[in-house]
Amino acid sequence: MKRPKEKTERALNTKLFIKADRCSSPKCALIRKPYRPGMHGQKRRRGKLSEYGKQLQEKQKLQIVYGLTNRQLRILFRDNDAEHALIQLEKRADRVVFLMGFAKSPRIARQLISHGHILINGRKTTVPSRTIKKGDIVEIKEASKKRKPFEELDTHLKQYTPPTWLKVDAIHKKGECLKEPEIDTAALPFDPSLIGEFYAR
């Protein structure tokens, strides 16, 4: 049985922006209910975690942010250190669509790709995990631009600034990958070094 998304954020005590705008509003679950989920959530104190517990919690945060399975993460960190693993994750098509501002959350970006609304180098892709390379062009399919998921996109893009390694044409709803991703670890909702330690055990 899957735990409701906002309960997961409350359990981890971290905003993971699973529900896009809701996380930035007063309706955010962590603002309305800043305690653990469950019948006794308000009474339970957050005890001190063991080192393993901290590593596991950070791994769970990363897993939710990028929408990956345990197996996918295990393979990724088996072949890469924490820094290079993050670079690979940032180059995923769903992550790039989100970072270009075409979707309000990574979860929505995955749905847009799976439903065929996104083109990469002029061709439709339905694989959210596809790697975006330097020079690749990512755009919204012309026939999809008037659909409901993109109704407020013009307003959103006027207020949005993408990372420096991405260039976005807000008018034509397309973007280009200029170079390798630049990771600001301080801005991440998880600690990559602890995740690296978790998989190095």
Secondary structure, DSSP 8 states (H G I E B T S, - for coil): ----HHHHHHHHTS---TTGGGGGSTT-HHHH--S-SSTTTTT-------HHHHHHHHHHHHHHHHT--HHHHHHHHHHS-HHHHHHHHHTBHHHHHHHTTSSSSHHHHHHHHHTT-EEETTEE---TT-B--TT-EEEE-GGGTTSGGGTTHHHHHHH----TTEEEETTTTEEEE-SS----GGGSSS-HHHHHHHHH-
